[in-house]
Amino acid sequence: MLSILKSYNKKSTMPVIGISGEHGKTTTSELLAHILKQNGIKVSVLNSIGKNIDERDDKITSDNASRKDVNKFIADSIKASCDIAIIELEPKKISNSIFSSVSFDSIGITSVGNLNEPQPYKLLLDLVREDGFLTAVSEDDEFISWLINESEKLSKTIYCYWVNPENLSEKTFDNTGISFDYYVEGKINSKLKGMHSFENIYLAVRLASNYIPIRNAIEKIKDFEPLRGRFHEAYKDKFSVIVDAAKHPFQLFKSMEFLGKVKDPSKKIISVASVSENLFDNAKNLGNLVTNYSDIVILGPSDSNTMPTFDLNSQMHIGAEDKQGRLIERFFSSEESQIADKYKLANRIFHSMQQGDVPVLAFDAHDYTGRLDAIKMAILLADPGDIVYIMGKGDERTITFDNTDFEWSDYEALKLALDNL
């Protein structure tokens, strides 16, 4: 079990904390930084949002950083007299030695489930320093057992802590956020949403407790604002709109499960769903998942270099059919969707729902207009109290077609759709 230090004592060597996992790494890193900063500790962060030492620099991120960039981040953090540095560790990048020169004081793993390739996480064990800490929060007991087994093979000593979030007590959630009891230390209240947030918050508190008292960490969570594009409520008036970066099945399940639990049974979940070409093998599973929790599914384009949007949407629709997904209409161009009789289309959708089906619309234009029109349609179909869920891009700033990046923002598309009402 990890030791809990009563107060933070500045060390001669700046501690570096790594955050890895499948869902919520960026949120966890930002929440941990928030907790520590609010307790008077100077923190630097390198994550998917960017590099933040004394100010935010979004040119260098944990996604595009080289080994040289990582080493420079550490050196600059020390030069700026930071007490602690936090680095987001993308599992796919762990194996290419980018972080091999960094000795991590502690590493946390959040929200891992149904993992097919656990090998990168074995490499994390090598990155933790002698007498360092490893914390894993996961519902996947098989993964935890595997990680424990691997940790016991190490020639060095590290202190490990494992927890299944299903064992957390007094877990509650609604449209305002989530809360749970952190053992005898107190109740955690947060504005974060999504079932994965329980794991993200728990990990942030556990990692912070290596440097500050747990109660000090818990007190600061309630003020932390959700990040843009990460299960973020981008609009709330007559209906609500959630913009989410979830694109893998495991991520989508965590998000959709939360929506299914908080939705008013008399209202609708309208999902704008997409799959990028590099996740083609998951398309059927994604279509199945999103249809299982939605009342209306609208398929649109995402990043694709060689595969037509039509083919990607078709695979998602095949998965949707297993959950009563019924294809109502396909639009092959923006012109087609613009001239469509929206009144007749709404009637067909309503009739399909009356038959117990989940209506599916596909916007197959292989360019940004397809995604824009899909979002516009979702907003047009939303009634008071409904939830519109937009997955797959989050706060990304580009969308890729045929090896060309185009400027894109789901937030800007949402604004255009709302202005169009």
C-alpha angles and dihedrals in degrees: 000000000000117000116239115223116213096217139004116262115189111243128216088238116050110244115235119207122200124205118199138160142101104278131028103011093137094045091048092050092048092046092049090049090049092051094049095044091050087056093055099262118134108230136184122201136200112186142130091291093057144265118314121183106135093343138007119274112182096185094081115048135166087255097058102025119124125211087262090053092051093049091048090050090055092046093047091048091054091046090052089053094244115174095210136011123209123202127187109224114208105206093223091057097048094082096056095070096246091133098032094108093054120091106207119213088202139355127202127200118201136190104356120165140153089009114186097181111037095160097101089059090058088060089056088068089062091053095058112094124236108287089011128138134254121188124183125187113188143136089216104096090182090059092047091050090050092049092048090051091051093047091055090060093062120113090213131065120252128166114237135197125185128185136174108216089215086074094059112114132231094014112179134167140176140153091298097056142274138297138185141165116263096211111271093331096085146273121303117216119187140174089218118111136198127071091263089064091077088062095042093051095044091052093048091052093045092051092045090052089069088069108023137027113280093237090057089054095047093052093060099050097080091065096053113111121216114256122249113265096013106101086311122168097230095176135021123173123098088354134004131246123205118198111198137178093211110130106146120080093245091051093045092050092055092050097043093045089058092049091049091054098048099038119111104245090227093056135071137248108213110192127198101205132186141161128210121227094250089060095048092123088060095048097100092046091049091049090050093049098047092046092049091062102030135081093202126020123201116190120207142161130285133172112326131157105178107004120081117240087236091064094047092048091046091056091050090049091053088057091046092056090069088064097047093272108164121193108231102173143349124211115201096186141019089249091059093051093046095054095042116118099249093192093056091043091053090051091052090049092049091048091051091052090049088057090056095256130128106236114229125199121188124206103195103175105132095225141061092283090070092059092042092051091047091055091045090053092050091052091046091054095046118110127194110294095019125128121228111200119195114190138185109036107048110172095343114141101210141046121203129220125170094348093308124113117219127192109260141163128178086206093057090045089052091051091052091048093051091047088052094059 
